[in-house]
Amino acid sequence: MINLPSYNTKVRLYNGHKQIFDSVRQKYVALTPEEWVRQHFINYLTAEKKYPSGLIAVEMLVEINRMPQRADIVVYGKNSQPAMVVECKAPTVKLTNKAYSQAARYNLALRAQILVVTNGVSHFCSKIDLQHKSFTPLSEIPFYSEIELL
């Protein structure tokens, strides 16, 4: 069971495959368990935590060791710099150090101050200190108005 608020999803059947509408990308995408989590987390950020949808990028291309990767969700701050990186997993995927390390690798290039790993059931959020290469767990995901103050 997902531990995020429900919202009115737009789901359709297209050529025999289920799709969900991504309000950020403004298009229907394949409905996978991970995508279900991603769309609910985006809605949580915009509806509950007041993140502007115009400052959210989905499946953003990030180059790591000259290899293209895709960060699930990147949120930009008021300074137009990445402020948060979110790695989404399917609800059945246990959140381990491997998942957190994946988000941390993306952040080597993005340099955001907040990392989140979620499977829709559990969410881990940390404030990143880039200068000291350390992190501090946060008890909850901050509101958009708080990210510049952390």
N, C-alpha and C positions, 0 to 999 in steps of 0.2 A: 504494500500500500504506500502510495506517495505521501510524503509529509510536507506538501506544499498546498496553498489554497487552490481550490478548483476554479476554473474559469470557463467561459463559453468558447470551446475550441471549434474551429471550422475544420471538419474532417470530411473527406470525400473518397470515393472509390474511382480510380482512374486506371483504365486498362488492366483491371483486375488487381490493382495494388492500392492499399490505403495511403492517403496523403493527408498531411496536416498543414494548415496555413501558417506561415511564418510572417508575423506582422512586421518584423524588422526588415527582412529581405523582400517583403511584399510578394510572396509567391508560395505555391504549394510545394512541399518537399515530402520525400518518402517518410512514412510514419513508422519509425523504428522505436524500440524501447528507449534508446538514448535520446532520440529526437523528442519523444514525449516529455522526458525530463527537461531537456533544453527549453522547450516551449513553455512549460510550466514555470521554470526558473526565470525566464525572461519576463513572464507575466508577473511573477512575484517581485522582481526588481522594479518594474515600472509601476504596478498598481500599489504594492505595499510599501516599498522602500523609496518610491518617488524618483527613480532613475529616468532621465529623458530617453525615450526610445531612439531619438536621433543621434544619441551619443553611444549607441550600442552597435558593435560589429559582431556578426555571426560567422563562424568558420573562417576566421581571418587568417590569411596566409602569413606564416612566420617562417623565416629561413633559419634553420639550426644546423650548424656545421655544413653549410652549402646544400642542405637537403630541405625541400619544401615540406612544411607541416601545417596543420590547421588548428588554430586555437578555437575552442568551442564558442566562447563568448569573451569579448574584450569590451570593457566599458571605459570611455574616455572621460577625463576630468574637465573642469572648466578651463584648464590651460591647454586643452587639445592634446594632452599626453595620455597614454594608457594609465588608468588608475586601478583597474581590477581585471584579473584574468580568472575565468571560470572554466573548470574542466568538468564536463558532464559524463556520467556513466549510466548505464542501464540500472534499473532498480535491483536487479539480481546480482549485480557486480559489487563485490565487497570493496570498500574503500581501504586501500592499503598505501604504504609508502610509495609503491610504484605509480599509483595514480597521482599522488601529490608531487612526485618527482617529475612526472610528465608536465604538469602545470608549471613547475619551477623551471624546467628547461625552456618552455615558451617564454617565461619571464626573463630569461637571460637576454633575450632580444628586446622584449617589450618594456622591461623595467617598471612594472606597475608596483604600487605600494600594497595591494591587497591580492591575495590568492584565495580562491574558493574551489573546493572539490566537492561535488555532490552526486549522489545517485538518486536523488529525489526523496529518499528515506532519511539519510544522514547527510549532514552538511558540515564541512570543516572549513573554517575561515581563519586566515592569519594575516597579520600586518607584517610586511617585509621591510627589513632595514637593509637596503642595498649597500650602504657604506660599510656596515659591519658584517654583512653576509649572514644575517640571522633573521629569525622570525619570532613573532609573539602570537600565540593563539588568541583569537577574539571569541567572546562568548556568543556573539550574534553578528549577523551581516549588517554593516552600518547603512544608515540612510545615505542617499546621495549627498545631502547637505553636509554630512559628517566626513566624507572621504578626504576632503582637502585639509581637514583639521587633525587628522590622525598622525 
